[in-house]
Amino acid sequence: MFLVLSKAAQFQALLLFQECIKPVQVDKKPGKAAAKIRIEADGSYFQVNQDGEAQKLEKAKISLNDCLACSGCITSAESVLVSQQSHEELCKLLALNKSRASLAARCKLGLLETAQKLTMFLKSVHYVFDTTFSRNFSLLESQQEFVRRFRRRADDKKALPMLASACPGWICYAEKTHGSFIIPHISTTKSPQQVMGSLVKGYFAEQQHLPPDRIYHVTVMPCYDKKLEASRPDFFNQEYQTRDVDCVITTGEVLKLLEQEGVSLSDVDPAPLDTLLGSATGELCTHAGGGSGGYLEHIFIHSAQQLFGIHVDSIHYRPLKNKDFQEVTLERDGEVLLHFALAYGFRNIQNLVQKLKRGKCPYHFVEVMACPSGCLNGGGQIKLEGESSKEELQKVERLYESLRAEAPEENQAVRELYQHWLGGWGSDRALQVLHTQYHAVEKANSALNIKW
């Protein structure tokens, strides 16, 4: 069996969010009237009884198996799937014969050096790929999808706003909480992780003359929600009975692997980086537009040129209520041609959804991410010792932005795959391989259900 590991160059979503559906543990006793919950300014919770006596409550510990996307408990079937997505599972297989930046910050290394050393450490697998390559396809497909939606907006009232789909925490929340209302607005483009799954189990398998089920594909992600994304039935090949991504481990779990082996990454010799097209490369690239993938910037610049013939050199963000809700506009002669926004964190997402439901959402596109501060703040990231979360995030941002930014359209390998494997831009095969669908999830009757 071939083992392929894809490393995340960007950072995805957070599983446990700002407002949990079960924020405190309330001790219920028979024969007592319902108590009130009081929340102090510092976030402490107090249970107040009928006599006015207040008792401080301990916050409940919510694990991965308890909560997903603040929309009720995950099912037992999902819990089983989560247990299959861990570094322990990877270790069993190997028998130990938006991620790099977090490890680089922890190990005090540069990004290229970190990538090369990880490649060597993980060489008990056959190939180690970089998901920056698959993100090229996600960005290009998102650009084209937005232009198609914009042009049909007069005939399809739900074509806009288009909402980004790369964050699995946001997708699970949308499916479970807002269902059929919100799904038509969500971009059908696959996330970089799942595009890489299609490339590895499709193109790469063909090049290796192997059936997809003979390749075990592992991704390293800074996000726990990516484990459930990989487990979606939409990404399961019925013919070969295999998933596009067999196992997802987080950045923190990579650190555990290093520690279990007694290995310091700084002491590992570097190795050349693998590419899907065969030749090794010594360079790492990223995409402009921040640590959440750069969807807003790429779609904005592409659409300004394609729809209005306007070349955009730089983008100016205007913060609204907070730094996690910002907007960008394209204007000509006082007329707003394009109105984009980014909404990070569930408080901003909830405000966005409410605007949509009231018919007062002014945006054409929104880059939606579950984590406050976006994907660089992923829940699977390594927490740096002795540093505040703000300092840690700034350090990861500086490392992430230190790489050369590449336009997806300029990547020759991407062009070749579109032409020779996908049948050209906008082909039926490209739509089949690089896009997916979403499903409204019926809500179970549960005391934990709440309305946002």
N, C-alpha and C positions, 0 to 999 in steps of 0.2 A: 504493500500500500504506500502511495506517495503521501508525504506530509507537506502541507503548504501553510505558511503562517503569514498573515497580513498585519502590518503594524500601522496603527493610526497616527497620522501626522497632524490631525486636527482633534478637537475635543468636543464630545457630544453632550448628552443630557444627564440630568440628575434624577435619581429615583425618588428619594425622600424629599418632599417639597416644603416650602415655607409654612403652609397651613395644612396640617394633617387632619384627616377626618376623625382621628382618635387622639387628640393632643394630650389628654390626661387620663389617668386611671381613676375612675370614680368607684368607691367602695359602696355598693348598694346593700342596704340592710332591710329585711322585711319589717313591715309595720311603720315605716318612716315615710313622711310626706316627701314629695320631690324637693330636692335642694336646688339652690341657685348657684351658678358658677360666676365668680367675679374675677376679672383679669386686671392685674395691676399694670402700671406703666412699664415696669421692667420685664413684663411677660409672664410673671408668676400667676398661677391659678389658685383660687381659694374656693372651697365649697362652703356656702353659707346656709345654715339650717333655719328653721322657722323662728328660733329664738335669737337669731342674729349672730350666733357664734360662727366664727370663721376658722376653717382648717385648711392649711396649705396642702395642695395636692402634688404628688410626684408625677413628673411627665412619664407617660408610657413609652417604653422602648419599642419602636416599630422596626421590624426587620424586613428584609427583602421579601420574605414569604407572607408578610402581613399586609403590604400596601403597594398599590401600583397606580400612579397617576391620580391620586386623590379621588378616585371614583368607586370606592368599595374594595373589599378584599379580593385578591386574585384567587382564582379557582384552584382546587387541589391539582387539577391537570396541569395548570400553569406552574404550580409549585414543583411538580416533578420535572418539568422542562427546565426550570431554573437550576435544579440540582445537577442537571447534566451539563450546565455551562459553568465550569469552574476550572481552576488550575489543577485541582486534584484529579479531575477527569483527564486533563492533558497529561499529567504525570503518569497515570495508569497506562495511557496509550504509549507514551514514549519510553516508559520504564526508566526515564531520566538518562538514556544512553546520550490626538489632539491630544498623546501618550509619551512620545519621545521627549517633548519639552519638559514634562513633569519629571521624567527620569533624569534628564540632563541637569535640571535644577537641583535635584536631590544629590546627584553624584558629582556636581560641579564640573560638568563637561560641556563641550560644544555639541550642537545638534548633529552635525555630520559624524563626529567622533562617537557620539552615543549610538547612532544608527549602525555604524560599522561594527562597534563592539557587541551590540545586541545581535547583529547578524551572525557573528562568530559564536556567541553564547548559545544561540538557538540553532546552531548548525546540526543538531541531532535531527532536525527536520531537513527536508531536501531543498526547499526554497523559502526565502523570506522576501516578501514584496511590500511595497509602500502604498498605502491607500490614497496618497496624494494623486496617484495615477488614475484611480477609479473616480476620484472626485472631479477630474476633468470632464468625465462623461455626465455626471450629475449636474454640473454647472451648465454644460452645453445643452442638455436636454431641458433643463429648467428655463433657460433663455428662450428656446424655441417654443416650449409649451406656453410661456407667458404671451408671446407675440400672437400665437393662435387664439388664445383666450381673449386677448384685447380686441382682436379683429372681429370676434363673434359676440362681443359684449352686448350689442343691441338686440340680438336674437336670443341670447341666453343670459338671463338675469343672474344666474349663479356662476357665470364664468369668472367674475371678479367680485371681491378681491381674491387673488390667488394666494393661498397660504402655504408657506414652505413645509416640506414633509420630511426633512432630514433628521428631525429629533423624535425618537421613538416614545419618549415620555409624553410629549405633546400629542402624538398620534393616538396613543392608548387613551389618554384623557378625552380627546375629541370623539373617538369611537364609543367610549363607554358612557360619556356624560351628555354629549350633544348629538351623537348619531347622525341620522339622515339630514338634519338641518345643516350641519357644518361640513360633512364629507364632500359634497360637490365643489366646495371651495378649495379643498386640499390638493396640492400638486401631486400628480400621479408618478412623478419621477422617483426612482429608487434612491435610497441613501447611498453614500459612497461604500459603506460596508456591504450592502446587498448588491451593488453594481460589481464590486470585487468578487462576490460570490458567483455571480453570473459569468464573469470573465474567467475565473479559476476553474469552475465546473463545466464551462462551455468551451471558450477558445483555448485555454491552456490544456484542458483535457484532450482536445482534438490534436493539439501539437505534440502531446506526449503519447498519442495513440492509446489512451486509457479511457475506459468508461468513467463517468462522474463518480460512481460509488467506490472507485479504487483510489480516490483522492480524499484525504482527511484535511479539511480546511479550517484553520484556527485564525481568529482575529484578536488583536490586542486593542482594547478600547478603554477610554477613560470614563466609561459610563455603564452602569449596571443594566439600564434599560435595553442596551444593545443585545443582552442575552435573550430577552423575550422577543425582540425584533427578529433575531435569527431563528427563533422557534415558531414564527408565524407559519400557518399552513400554506400561505401564498408562496413561500420560499422553499417548498418541499417538492422534489422531483418524484412524482408518482411512478414513472416508468422505471427509474433506477433505485427508488426507495432511499433517497439521500437528500440531505439539506444542502442548500447553497453554501451555508456557513455551518460547519458541524459543531464548533465550540467557540465561545467568546470568553476571554479572560481580561480583567482590567489591568490598568497600569500598576495598581497596588499588588495584584496577584503576580505580576512579573517580578516585582521586588521580593515577594515571598519566595518565588522560585530561586532567585539569586541567593537569598539568605539560607534557604534549605540546602543548597549546594555549597554553601560557604564561600561564595564567589563575590568579589568586589568588582563591579563593572569597570572601574578605572584600571584594574589590573588585566583585563581581557584584551588580547590582541585584536586589532580591527580586521574586518574581512570586507571584500568588495560587495556592494549592494546588488541584489538580483533585480532583473526586470522581466516583465511578462514576455517581451520580445526577444529574450535570450541573452543579449550582451550585457555585461556588468557595467555599472555606472558609478562614478565617484562623486556625483553631485546630488544635492537635495534641493528641491524647489518647494515653494508654497504658493498660495493664491492670495491676491489682495482682498481686503475687505474684512479683516479681523479674524479672530480665532474660532468663529462659528461656521466657517466654510466660505464666507464671502458671497452668499447668494444674492443679497440685496444689491451690492455694487455691480456684480457681473450682469445681473438681469437689467439693472437700471441703465448701465452704459450701452449694452447691446440693444435694448429696446429704444433708447433715445435715437440711436443711429438707424435702426431698421424701420421704425414707425414714423419718425419725424425728420430724419436726415441731419440730426444734430450730434456733433462730436463732443463728448464730455471728457474733459481732461482730469477733473477732480470732483469729488463729491463732498458736499457740506451738510453735515448732520445738524439738526435743530432739536436739542433735548426738550421734552415736554415736562410731565410731572416729575420724572426722575431720569437718571442716566440710562436706565434699562428700557425706556420708551422714547425713541427718537424718530424723526421723520426727515424725508428728503423730497424735494420737489424739483421738477423740470418745468420752467416757465418760458413763454415766448410772447412778447407784446402784452404782458400782464395776464395772460391766460395760463392756467395750470394744465400742463399736458400730461405729466406723470406725477403721482403722489404715492410715495413708498414709505414704509415704516419698519422698524424693528421692535419687537415686543419680547423681552426676556423676563422670565419668572412668571409664576402663576397669577400673581396679582394683576400684572399687566395683561396677561392672556385673558383673564376673566373680564377685564374692562373692554378688551377688544371684542370678545364674543357678545357682550351686552350691547355694544354699539351696532354690531351686525344684526342682532335680533330686533333692535329698534329701528333698523333701516337708516342708521346715521353713521355708517362707516365710510369715511371719505377716501380710503386707500385703494390703490390698484393691486399692490403686492405688499405682503407683510412677512418678514423673516421672523418666524416664531421659534423660540427655544425655551425649554422648561426651566433651565437654570437661571437664577439671577446672575448677571454679568456674562451670560452666554455660555458657550460650550467649554471655554477655558476653565470654568469652575465646575467641572464634572465630578460626580459623586465617587467615581472609581479612581480619582487622582491620588497621588501620594501627598500627604501633608508634611510640609517641611518642618523640621524640628527648630524650635526657638524663634519662629517667625510668625507674625500676625497673618491672617488670611489675606489682608490687603497687600502686604509686602510680598507674600507668596505668589499671589495672582499677578502682580506687576513683574516679578522675576520671570514667571512662565511666559507672560506676554512679550517681554523683551527678547527672550530666546526664540519664541515662535516667529516674531517679526524680523529676526536677524537673517532669515533665508531670502534668497532672491525670489521675487514674485513672478510667476509665469502665467501668461494668458492661455487658457485651455485651447483656443483656436490655433495657437502657435506650436502645439506639441505634435511633432511629426508622427510619433508612434500612435497617438490617438487618431490622427487623420488616416493612417494606414488601416487601423482596425475598423474604422467606419467604412472605408472604401472596400476592403477585401473580405471582411468577416460579417459586417452588419448590412452590407448592401447599399451604403450611402446615407447621407443625412436625411432624416425624416422618413426612412424606409419602414415598411411594415415590420421587418425583423428588428429594427432598432426599437420600435415601440413595444414589441413583444419582450425583448430582452431587458430593456432599460426602464420599463415602467411597471407599475403594480396597481392594485386596487385596495380599497378600504371597506370596512364592514361595520354597520351599526351593531352594537352589542346590547342585547336586552339586559335591563337592570334587574338584578335579583332583589326580592323583598328582603331588606336587611335593616336592622336598627342603625347600621353605620351609614346608610345612605343620607346624604344631605344635599341641599340645593345651593348652588353657587350663586 
